[in-house]
Amino acid sequence: MAEFEDIGPDKARPRKSPEAFRTISEVASDLDVPQHVLRFWESRFNQIKPLKRGGGRRYYRPEDVMLLRGIRRLLYEDGLTIKGVQKVLKERGVRSVIDAAKGVPEDGAGLSAVVHDGASEARADSQEDLKRQLRRLVGDLEKVSRTLRG
């Protein structure tokens, strides 16, 4: 007898095997994010490579779904920015993000160290940018003030 998955009021579909490919709507529902967010993530993380069939339909492999789950966790639960997640992927690789999604502890300093270091660096960079912009603005305002007085 087949198992069924509840997909809404009075609806059910046969439960897929863990190795089955998933559509974008299934992945979006599973991760509780809108479909356009998954498409956006594809544009920002080149490690996400769903198969595309006729008409542009996307089919996600189980590994893609696990990677997306890890990205979602880093963005929504750990509070990283897109840039921060890109840094984690670059420095630690896809496997570490997938393992994070599974709850597998990382060796050594762990993913959280990269996460916090990346967030600190990003904050420091943005603070310096903000200071530069404010200095420029103050200079511009001083010029306007001198012009108005004289």
C-alpha positions as a Markdown table, in Angstrom:
| # | Residue | x | y | z |
|---|---|---|---|---|
| 1 | Met | 0.0 | 0.0 | 0.0 |
| 2 | Ala | 1.4 | 3.4 | -1.0 |
| 3 | Glu | 2.0 | 6.1 | 1.6 |
| 4 | Phe | 0.4 | 9.5 | 0.9 |
| 5 | Glu | 1.5 | 13.0 | 1.7 |
| 6 | Asp | -0.9 | 15.6 | 2.9 |
| 7 | Ile | -0.7 | 18.7 | 0.6 |
| 8 | Gly | -3.7 | 20.7 | 1.7 |
| 9 | Pro | -7.3 | 20.5 | 2.6 |
| 10 | Asp | -8.8 | 17.3 | 1.2 |
| 11 | Lys | -5.7 | 16.7 | -1.0 |
| 12 | Ala | -3.1 | 14.1 | -0.9 |
| 13 | Arg | -0.5 | 12.7 | -3.3 |
| 14 | Pro | 1.7 | 9.6 | -3.2 |
| 15 | Arg | 4.8 | 10.1 | -1.1 |
| 16 | Lys | 7.9 | 10.3 | -3.3 |
| 17 | Ser | 11.1 | 8.3 | -2.6 |
| 18 | Pro | 13.9 | 10.3 | -1.0 |
| 19 | Glu | 15.9 | 9.9 | -4.2 |
| 20 | Ala | 13.2 | 11.4 | -6.4 |
| 21 | Phe | 13.6 | 14.7 | -8.1 |
| 22 | Arg | 11.3 | 17.5 | -6.8 |
| 23 | Thr | 9.6 | 20.3 | -8.6 |
| 24 | Ile | 10.1 | 23.9 | -7.6 |
| 25 | Ser | 6.6 | 24.0 | -6.0 |
| 26 | Glu | 7.4 | 20.9 | -3.9 |
| 27 | Val | 10.8 | 22.4 | -2.8 |
| 28 | Ala | 9.2 | 25.8 | -2.0 |
| 29 | Ser | 6.5 | 24.1 | 0.0 |
| 30 | Asp | 9.1 | 21.9 | 1.8 |
| 31 | Leu | 11.3 | 24.8 | 2.7 |
| 32 | Asp | 8.5 | 27.2 | 3.4 |
| 33 | Val | 9.8 | 29.9 | 0.9 |
| 34 | Pro | 8.1 | 31.3 | -2.2 |
| 35 | Gln | 9.2 | 29.9 | -5.6 |
| 36 | His | 10.6 | 33.3 | -6.6 |
| 37 | Val | 13.0 | 33.1 | -3.7 |
| 38 | Leu | 14.4 | 29.7 | -5.0 |
| 39 | Arg | 14.9 | 31.3 | -8.4 |
| 40 | Phe | 16.6 | 34.3 | -6.8 |
| 41 | Trp | 18.9 | 31.9 | -4.9 |
| 42 | Glu | 19.8 | 30.2 | -8.1 |
| 43 | Ser | 21.0 | 33.5 | -9.5 |
| 44 | Arg | 23.2 | 34.1 | -6.4 |
| 45 | Phe | 24.5 | 30.7 | -5.6 |
| 46 | Asn | 26.0 | 29.0 | -8.7 |
| 47 | Gln | 26.2 | 25.7 | -6.7 |
| 48 | Ile | 22.4 | 25.3 | -7.1 |
| 49 | Lys | 21.9 | 23.6 | -10.5 |
| 50 | Pro | 18.4 | 22.1 | -10.9 |
| 51 | Leu | 17.7 | 20.2 | -14.1 |
| 52 | Lys | 15.6 | 22.3 | -16.5 |
| 53 | Arg | 13.2 | 20.6 | -18.9 |
| 54 | Gly | 11.0 | 21.8 | -21.7 |
| 55 | Gly | 9.3 | 25.1 | -20.9 |
| 56 | Gly | 11.9 | 25.9 | -18.2 |
| 57 | Arg | 10.5 | 23.5 | -15.6 |
| 58 | Arg | 13.0 | 23.0 | -12.8 |
| 59 | Tyr | 13.6 | 19.6 | -11.2 |
| 60 | Tyr | 15.8 | 19.6 | -8.0 |
| 61 | Arg | 18.0 | 16.7 | -7.1 |
| 62 | Pro | 18.0 | 15.5 | -3.5 |
| 63 | Glu | 21.5 | 17.1 | -3.1 |
| 64 | Asp | 20.1 | 20.4 | -4.4 |
| 65 | Val | 17.3 | 20.3 | -1.9 |
| 66 | Met | 19.7 | 19.7 | 1.0 |
| 67 | Leu | 21.9 | 22.5 | -0.2 |
| 68 | Leu | 18.9 | 24.8 | -0.4 |
| 69 | Arg | 17.8 | 23.7 | 3.1 |
| 70 | Gly | 21.3 | 24.6 | 4.4 |
| 71 | Ile | 21.2 | 28.0 | 2.6 |
| 72 | Arg | 17.8 | 28.7 | 4.1 |
| 73 | Arg | 19.1 | 27.8 | 7.6 |
| 74 | Leu | 22.1 | 30.1 | 7.2 |
| 75 | Leu | 20.0 | 33.0 | 5.9 |
| 76 | Tyr | 16.9 | 32.7 | 8.0 |
| 77 | Glu | 18.0 | 31.0 | 11.2 |
| 78 | Asp | 21.6 | 32.1 | 11.6 |
| 79 | Gly | 21.1 | 35.6 | 10.2 |
| 80 | Leu | 23.7 | 35.6 | 7.4 |
| 81 | Thr | 23.5 | 37.8 | 4.4 |
| 82 | Ile | 23.7 | 36.4 | 0.8 |
| 83 | Lys | 27.4 | 37.5 | 0.8 |
| 84 | Gly | 28.0 | 35.7 | 4.1 |
| 85 | Val | 26.6 | 32.4 | 2.8 |
| 86 | Gln | 28.6 | 32.8 | -0.4 |
| 87 | Lys | 31.7 | 33.2 | 1.8 |
| 88 | Val | 30.8 | 30.0 | 3.7 |
| 89 | Leu | 30.3 | 28.1 | 0.5 |
| 90 | Lys | 33.7 | 29.4 | -0.9 |
| 91 | Glu | 35.7 | 28.7 | 2.3 |
| 92 | Arg | 34.0 | 25.5 | 3.6 |
| 93 | Gly | 32.3 | 24.1 | 0.5 |
| 94 | Val | 28.9 | 22.7 | -0.4 |
| 95 | Arg | 29.3 | 19.7 | 1.9 |
| 96 | Ser | 29.5 | 21.9 | 5.0 |
| 97 | Val | 26.3 | 23.7 | 4.1 |
| 98 | Ile | 24.5 | 20.4 | 3.4 |
| 99 | Asp | 25.9 | 19.0 | 6.7 |
| 100 | Ala | 24.6 | 22.1 | 8.5 |
| 101 | Ala | 21.2 | 21.5 | 7.1 |
| 102 | Lys | 21.3 | 17.9 | 8.4 |
| 103 | Gly | 22.5 | 19.1 | 11.8 |
| 104 | Val | 25.9 | 17.4 | 11.5 |
| 105 | Pro | 28.5 | 19.1 | 13.8 |
| 106 | Glu | 31.5 | 20.6 | 12.0 |
| 107 | Asp | 35.1 | 19.8 | 13.1 |
| 108 | Gly | 37.3 | 22.5 | 14.5 |
| 109 | Ala | 36.0 | 26.0 | 14.9 |
| 110 | Gly | 32.9 | 25.1 | 13.0 |
| 111 | Leu | 30.6 | 26.8 | 10.6 |
| 112 | Ser | 29.5 | 29.3 | 13.2 |
| 113 | Ala | 33.0 | 30.8 | 13.3 |
| 114 | Val | 32.9 | 31.4 | 9.6 |
| 115 | Val | 29.4 | 32.8 | 10.0 |
| 116 | His | 30.3 | 35.2 | 12.8 |
| 117 | Asp | 33.6 | 36.2 | 11.2 |
| 118 | Gly | 31.9 | 36.9 | 7.9 |
| 119 | Ala | 29.1 | 38.9 | 9.6 |
| 120 | Ser | 31.7 | 40.9 | 11.6 |
| 121 | Glu | 33.7 | 41.7 | 8.5 |
| 122 | Ala | 30.6 | 42.6 | 6.6 |
| 123 | Arg | 29.4 | 44.9 | 9.4 |
| 124 | Ala | 32.9 | 46.5 | 9.6 |
| 125 | Asp | 33.0 | 47.1 | 5.9 |
| 126 | Ser | 29.5 | 48.6 | 5.8 |
| 127 | Gln | 30.3 | 50.8 | 8.8 |
| 128 | Glu | 33.4 | 52.2 | 7.1 |
| 129 | Asp | 31.4 | 52.8 | 3.9 |
| 130 | Leu | 28.7 | 54.6 | 6.0 |
| 131 | Lys | 31.4 | 56.8 | 7.7 |
| 132 | Arg | 32.8 | 57.7 | 4.3 |
| 133 | Gln | 29.4 | 58.6 | 2.9 |
| 134 | Leu | 28.6 | 60.7 | 6.0 |
| 135 | Arg | 31.9 | 62.6 | 5.8 |
| 136 | Arg | 31.1 | 63.4 | 2.1 |
| 137 | Leu | 27.6 | 64.5 | 3.0 |
| 138 | Val | 28.9 | 66.7 | 5.9 |
| 139 | Gly | 31.4 | 68.3 | 3.5 |
| 140 | Asp | 28.7 | 68.9 | 0.9 |
| 141 | Leu | 26.4 | 70.5 | 3.6 |
| 142 | Glu | 29.3 | 72.7 | 4.8 |
| 143 | Lys | 29.8 | 74.0 | 1.2 |
| 144 | Val | 26.1 | 74.7 | 0.8 |
| 145 | Ser | 26.0 | 76.5 | 4.1 |
| 146 | Arg | 29.0 | 78.7 | 3.1 |
| 147 | Thr | 27.4 | 79.5 | -0.2 |
| 148 | Leu | 24.1 | 80.5 | 1.4 |
| 149 | Arg | 25.9 | 82.7 | 4.0 |
| 150 | Gly | 28.2 | 84.5 | 1.5 |
